[in-house]
Amino acid sequence: MLNSIDQDTPEENIYRIFAASRMMLIEENVFERLGKLIYYLYRRGNIPAEKITQQLAAVSKSLEEEAMNAAEELIERGRREAMIAAENQVLESAQALLLKQLERKFRALTKQEQETIQSCHDQARFEAASLALIDGKSKDEVLAELR
């Protein structure tokens, strides 16, 4: 496959390249390998993207649909992972801020008090604890909001 690309004959052999690649794609890492093959054809073979898409569709319409579904799934997975990472970052910031505020107001916190803050993973509880701190509640009352 790659030899015809390297020998500047990929456009003549593109159908054969995709047809031969079907067996390779059945193995694991299907879409990663397909992506590499398409990129290699596009960059190294100087084949227009439209021609690659047409030939890929000619080899297997379902393969094209699977590639599109995989791309959509990867995009959605990326979005979910980004949302989780953002939520974790906000939570870590809330933990760090409340820890600093409590240390500033009440001086050093015990290990158990620090663990109470770090073990809380609920944004609403951090908001309640912050409001309790602003309202002048005691350290125990603020920490009780996290439990």
FIDO-862126 format. One record per residue (C-alpha): x, y, z; residue number from 1; residue in three letters. Coordinates in steps of 0.25 Angstrom, whole numbers, plus 5000, padded with zeros to 4 digits. Layout:
<pts>
<pt><X>X</X><Y>Y</Y><Z>Z</Z><k>NUM</k><r>ALA</r></pt>
...
</pts>
This chain:
<pts>
<pt><X>5000</X><Y>5000</Y><Z>5000</Z><k>1</k><r>MET</r></pt>
<pt><X>5010</X><Y>5010</Y><Z>5005</Z><k>2</k><r>LEU</r></pt>
<pt><X>5019</X><Y>5007</Y><Z>4993</Z><k>3</k><r>ASN</r></pt>
<pt><X>5010</X><Y>5012</Y><Z>4983</Z><k>4</k><r>SER</r></pt>
<pt><X>5008</X><Y>5025</Y><Z>4990</Z><k>5</k><r>ILE</r></pt>
<pt><X>5024</X><Y>5026</Y><Z>4991</Z><k>6</k><r>ASP</r></pt>
<pt><X>5025</X><Y>5023</Y><Z>4976</Z><k>7</k><r>GLN</r></pt>
<pt><X>5016</X><Y>5034</Y><Z>4973</Z><k>8</k><r>ASP</r></pt>
<pt><X>5005</X><Y>5025</Y><Z>4968</Z><k>9</k><r>THR</r></pt>
<pt><X>4994</X><Y>5026</Y><Z>4979</Z><k>10</k><r>PRO</r></pt>
<pt><X>4983</X><Y>5032</Y><Z>4971</Z><k>11</k><r>GLU</r></pt>
<pt><X>4984</X><Y>5021</Y><Z>4961</Z><k>12</k><r>GLU</r></pt>
<pt><X>4983</X><Y>5011</Y><Z>4972</Z><k>13</k><r>ASN</r></pt>
<pt><X>4975</X><Y>5018</Y><Z>4982</Z><k>14</k><r>ILE</r></pt>
<pt><X>4963</X><Y>5008</Y><Z>4981</Z><k>15</k><r>TYR</r></pt>
<pt><X>4972</X><Y>4996</Y><Z>4982</Z><k>16</k><r>ARG</r></pt>
<pt><X>4979</X><Y>5003</Y><Z>4994</Z><k>17</k><r>ILE</r></pt>
<pt><X>4966</X><Y>5004</Y><Z>5002</Z><k>18</k><r>PHE</r></pt>
<pt><X>4961</X><Y>4991</Y><Z>4998</Z><k>19</k><r>ALA</r></pt>
<pt><X>4974</X><Y>4984</Y><Z>5003</Z><k>20</k><r>ALA</r></pt>
<pt><X>4973</X><Y>4993</Y><Z>5016</Z><k>21</k><r>SER</r></pt>
<pt><X>4960</X><Y>4986</Y><Z>5020</Z><k>22</k><r>ARG</r></pt>
<pt><X>4967</X><Y>4974</Y><Z>5026</Z><k>23</k><r>MET</r></pt>
<pt><X>4977</X><Y>4983</Y><Z>5033</Z><k>24</k><r>MET</r></pt>
<pt><X>4965</X><Y>4991</Y><Z>5038</Z><k>25</k><r>LEU</r></pt>
<pt><X>4958</X><Y>4979</Y><Z>5044</Z><k>26</k><r>ILE</r></pt>
<pt><X>4970</X><Y>4978</Y><Z>5055</Z><k>27</k><r>GLU</r></pt>
<pt><X>4970</X><Y>4987</Y><Z>5067</Z><k>28</k><r>GLU</r></pt>
<pt><X>4972</X><Y>5002</Y><Z>5066</Z><k>29</k><r>ASN</r></pt>
<pt><X>4964</X><Y>5002</Y><Z>5054</Z><k>30</k><r>VAL</r></pt>
<pt><X>4961</X><Y>5017</Y><Z>5053</Z><k>31</k><r>PHE</r></pt>
<pt><X>4974</X><Y>5021</Y><Z>5057</Z><k>32</k><r>GLU</r></pt>
<pt><X>4980</X><Y>5013</Y><Z>5046</Z><k>33</k><r>ARG</r></pt>
<pt><X>4970</X><Y>5018</Y><Z>5036</Z><k>34</k><r>LEU</r></pt>
<pt><X>4973</X><Y>5033</Y><Z>5040</Z><k>35</k><r>GLY</r></pt>
<pt><X>4988</X><Y>5030</Y><Z>5038</Z><k>36</k><r>LYS</r></pt>
<pt><X>4985</X><Y>5024</Y><Z>5024</Z><k>37</k><r>LEU</r></pt>
<pt><X>4976</X><Y>5035</Y><Z>5020</Z><k>38</k><r>ILE</r></pt>
<pt><X>4986</X><Y>5046</Y><Z>5025</Z><k>39</k><r>TYR</r></pt>
<pt><X>4998</X><Y>5039</Y><Z>5018</Z><k>40</k><r>TYR</r></pt>
<pt><X>4990</X><Y>5038</Y><Z>5005</Z><k>41</k><r>LEU</r></pt>
<pt><X>4986</X><Y>5053</Y><Z>5006</Z><k>42</k><r>TYR</r></pt>
<pt><X>4999</X><Y>5058</Y><Z>5010</Z><k>43</k><r>ARG</r></pt>
<pt><X>5009</X><Y>5049</Y><Z>5003</Z><k>44</k><r>ARG</r></pt>
<pt><X>5001</X><Y>5045</Y><Z>4991</Z><k>45</k><r>GLY</r></pt>
<pt><X>4996</X><Y>5059</Y><Z>4988</Z><k>46</k><r>ASN</r></pt>
<pt><X>4982</X><Y>5053</Y><Z>4986</Z><k>47</k><r>ILE</r></pt>
<pt><X>4970</X><Y>5063</Y><Z>4988</Z><k>48</k><r>PRO</r></pt>
<pt><X>4961</X><Y>5060</Y><Z>5000</Z><k>49</k><r>ALA</r></pt>
<pt><X>4949</X><Y>5059</Y><Z>4991</Z><k>50</k><r>GLU</r></pt>
<pt><X>4956</X><Y>5048</Y><Z>4983</Z><k>51</k><r>LYS</r></pt>
<pt><X>4960</X><Y>5040</Y><Z>4996</Z><k>52</k><r>ILE</r></pt>
<pt><X>4945</X><Y>5042</Y><Z>5001</Z><k>53</k><r>THR</r></pt>
<pt><X>4939</X><Y>5037</Y><Z>4988</Z><k>54</k><r>GLN</r></pt>
<pt><X>4948</X><Y>5025</Y><Z>4987</Z><k>55</k><r>GLN</r></pt>
<pt><X>4947</X><Y>5021</Y><Z>5002</Z><k>56</k><r>LEU</r></pt>
<pt><X>4931</X><Y>5022</Y><Z>5000</Z><k>57</k><r>ALA</r></pt>
<pt><X>4933</X><Y>5013</Y><Z>4988</Z><k>58</k><r>ALA</r></pt>
<pt><X>4940</X><Y>5002</Y><Z>4996</Z><k>59</k><r>VAL</r></pt>
<pt><X>4930</X><Y>5002</Y><Z>5007</Z><k>60</k><r>SER</r></pt>
<pt><X>4919</X><Y>5012</Y><Z>5010</Z><k>61</k><r>LYS</r></pt>
<pt><X>4918</X><Y>5006</Y><Z>5024</Z><k>62</k><r>SER</r></pt>
<pt><X>4933</X><Y>5008</Y><Z>5026</Z><k>63</k><r>LEU</r></pt>
<pt><X>4931</X><Y>5023</Y><Z>5023</Z><k>64</k><r>GLU</r></pt>
<pt><X>4919</X><Y>5023</Y><Z>5032</Z><k>65</k><r>GLU</r></pt>
<pt><X>4927</X><Y>5016</Y><Z>5043</Z><k>66</k><r>GLU</r></pt>
<pt><X>4938</X><Y>5026</Y><Z>5042</Z><k>67</k><r>ALA</r></pt>
<pt><X>4928</X><Y>5038</Y><Z>5043</Z><k>68</k><r>MET</r></pt>
<pt><X>4921</X><Y>5031</Y><Z>5055</Z><k>69</k><r>ASN</r></pt>
<pt><X>4935</X><Y>5029</Y><Z>5061</Z><k>70</k><r>ALA</r></pt>
<pt><X>4939</X><Y>5043</Y><Z>5059</Z><k>71</k><r>ALA</r></pt>
<pt><X>4926</X><Y>5048</Y><Z>5065</Z><k>72</k><r>GLU</r></pt>
<pt><X>4928</X><Y>5039</Y><Z>5077</Z><k>73</k><r>GLU</r></pt>
<pt><X>4942</X><Y>5044</Y><Z>5079</Z><k>74</k><r>LEU</r></pt>
<pt><X>4937</X><Y>5058</Y><Z>5079</Z><k>75</k><r>ILE</r></pt>
<pt><X>4927</X><Y>5055</Y><Z>5089</Z><k>76</k><r>GLU</r></pt>
<pt><X>4937</X><Y>5048</Y><Z>5098</Z><k>77</k><r>ARG</r></pt>
<pt><X>4946</X><Y>5059</Y><Z>5097</Z><k>78</k><r>GLY</r></pt>
<pt><X>4935</X><Y>5069</Y><Z>5101</Z><k>79</k><r>ARG</r></pt>
<pt><X>4931</X><Y>5060</Y><Z>5113</Z><k>80</k><r>ARG</r></pt>
<pt><X>4945</X><Y>5059</Y><Z>5117</Z><k>81</k><r>GLU</r></pt>
<pt><X>4947</X><Y>5074</Y><Z>5116</Z><k>82</k><r>ALA</r></pt>
<pt><X>4935</X><Y>5076</Y><Z>5124</Z><k>83</k><r>MET</r></pt>
<pt><X>4939</X><Y>5067</Y><Z>5135</Z><k>84</k><r>ILE</r></pt>
<pt><X>4953</X><Y>5073</Y><Z>5135</Z><k>85</k><r>ALA</r></pt>
<pt><X>4947</X><Y>5087</Y><Z>5137</Z><k>86</k><r>ALA</r></pt>
<pt><X>4938</X><Y>5083</Y><Z>5148</Z><k>87</k><r>GLU</r></pt>
<pt><X>4949</X><Y>5076</Y><Z>5155</Z><k>88</k><r>ASN</r></pt>
<pt><X>4958</X><Y>5089</Y><Z>5153</Z><k>89</k><r>GLN</r></pt>
<pt><X>4946</X><Y>5098</Y><Z>5159</Z><k>90</k><r>VAL</r></pt>
<pt><X>4945</X><Y>5088</Y><Z>5171</Z><k>91</k><r>LEU</r></pt>
<pt><X>4960</X><Y>5088</Y><Z>5174</Z><k>92</k><r>GLU</r></pt>
<pt><X>4960</X><Y>5103</Y><Z>5173</Z><k>93</k><r>SER</r></pt>
<pt><X>4948</X><Y>5104</Y><Z>5183</Z><k>94</k><r>ALA</r></pt>
<pt><X>4955</X><Y>5094</Y><Z>5192</Z><k>95</k><r>GLN</r></pt>
<pt><X>4968</X><Y>5102</Y><Z>5192</Z><k>96</k><r>ALA</r></pt>
<pt><X>4961</X><Y>5116</Y><Z>5194</Z><k>97</k><r>LEU</r></pt>
<pt><X>4952</X><Y>5111</Y><Z>5206</Z><k>98</k><r>LEU</r></pt>
<pt><X>4965</X><Y>5105</Y><Z>5212</Z><k>99</k><r>LEU</r></pt>
<pt><X>4972</X><Y>5118</Y><Z>5211</Z><k>100</k><r>LYS</r></pt>
<pt><X>4961</X><Y>5126</Y><Z>5216</Z><k>101</k><r>GLN</r></pt>
<pt><X>4959</X><Y>5117</Y><Z>5228</Z><k>102</k><r>LEU</r></pt>
<pt><X>4974</X><Y>5117</Y><Z>5231</Z><k>103</k><r>GLU</r></pt>
<pt><X>4974</X><Y>5132</Y><Z>5230</Z><k>104</k><r>ARG</r></pt>
<pt><X>4962</X><Y>5134</Y><Z>5240</Z><k>105</k><r>LYS</r></pt>
<pt><X>4964</X><Y>5122</Y><Z>5249</Z><k>106</k><r>PHE</r></pt>
<pt><X>4979</X><Y>5120</Y><Z>5248</Z><k>107</k><r>ARG</r></pt>
<pt><X>4985</X><Y>5106</Y><Z>5246</Z><k>108</k><r>ALA</r></pt>
<pt><X>4975</X><Y>5095</Y><Z>5243</Z><k>109</k><r>LEU</r></pt>
<pt><X>4976</X><Y>5081</Y><Z>5248</Z><k>110</k><r>THR</r></pt>
<pt><X>4979</X><Y>5069</Y><Z>5238</Z><k>111</k><r>LYS</r></pt>
<pt><X>4965</X><Y>5065</Y><Z>5240</Z><k>112</k><r>GLN</r></pt>
<pt><X>4959</X><Y>5078</Y><Z>5237</Z><k>113</k><r>GLU</r></pt>
<pt><X>4968</X><Y>5079</Y><Z>5224</Z><k>114</k><r>GLN</r></pt>
<pt><X>4963</X><Y>5065</Y><Z>5220</Z><k>115</k><r>GLU</r></pt>
<pt><X>4948</X><Y>5070</Y><Z>5222</Z><k>116</k><r>THR</r></pt>
<pt><X>4951</X><Y>5080</Y><Z>5212</Z><k>117</k><r>ILE</r></pt>
<pt><X>4958</X><Y>5072</Y><Z>5202</Z><k>118</k><r>GLN</r></pt>
<pt><X>4948</X><Y>5060</Y><Z>5203</Z><k>119</k><r>SER</r></pt>
<pt><X>4936</X><Y>5069</Y><Z>5200</Z><k>120</k><r>CYS</r></pt>
<pt><X>4933</X><Y>5068</Y><Z>5185</Z><k>121</k><r>HIS</r></pt>
<pt><X>4920</X><Y>5076</Y><Z>5185</Z><k>122</k><r>ASP</r></pt>
<pt><X>4920</X><Y>5090</Y><Z>5179</Z><k>123</k><r>GLN</r></pt>
<pt><X>4907</X><Y>5094</Y><Z>5186</Z><k>124</k><r>ALA</r></pt>
<pt><X>4913</X><Y>5090</Y><Z>5200</Z><k>125</k><r>ARG</r></pt>
<pt><X>4925</X><Y>5099</Y><Z>5197</Z><k>126</k><r>PHE</r></pt>
<pt><X>4916</X><Y>5110</Y><Z>5194</Z><k>127</k><r>GLU</r></pt>
<pt><X>4909</X><Y>5108</Y><Z>5207</Z><k>128</k><r>ALA</r></pt>
<pt><X>4922</X><Y>5107</Y><Z>5215</Z><k>129</k><r>ALA</r></pt>
<pt><X>4926</X><Y>5120</Y><Z>5208</Z><k>130</k><r>SER</r></pt>
<pt><X>4914</X><Y>5127</Y><Z>5212</Z><k>131</k><r>LEU</r></pt>
<pt><X>4915</X><Y>5122</Y><Z>5226</Z><k>132</k><r>ALA</r></pt>
<pt><X>4929</X><Y>5127</Y><Z>5227</Z><k>133</k><r>LEU</r></pt>
<pt><X>4924</X><Y>5141</Y><Z>5222</Z><k>134</k><r>ILE</r></pt>
<pt><X>4913</X><Y>5141</Y><Z>5232</Z><k>135</k><r>ASP</r></pt>
<pt><X>4923</X><Y>5139</Y><Z>5243</Z><k>136</k><r>GLY</r></pt>
<pt><X>4920</X><Y>5125</Y><Z>5247</Z><k>137</k><r>LYS</r></pt>
<pt><X>4930</X><Y>5117</Y><Z>5255</Z><k>138</k><r>SER</r></pt>
<pt><X>4940</X><Y>5108</Y><Z>5249</Z><k>139</k><r>LYS</r></pt>
<pt><X>4932</X><Y>5096</Y><Z>5253</Z><k>140</k><r>ASP</r></pt>
<pt><X>4919</X><Y>5102</Y><Z>5247</Z><k>141</k><r>GLU</r></pt>
<pt><X>4926</X><Y>5105</Y><Z>5234</Z><k>142</k><r>VAL</r></pt>
<pt><X>4932</X><Y>5091</Y><Z>5233</Z><k>143</k><r>LEU</r></pt>
<pt><X>4919</X><Y>5085</Y><Z>5237</Z><k>144</k><r>ALA</r></pt>
<pt><X>4914</X><Y>5090</Y><Z>5223</Z><k>145</k><r>GLU</r></pt>
<pt><X>4923</X><Y>5081</Y><Z>5216</Z><k>146</k><r>LEU</r></pt>
<pt><X>4919</X><Y>5068</Y><Z>5222</Z><k>147</k><r>ARG</r></pt>
</pts>
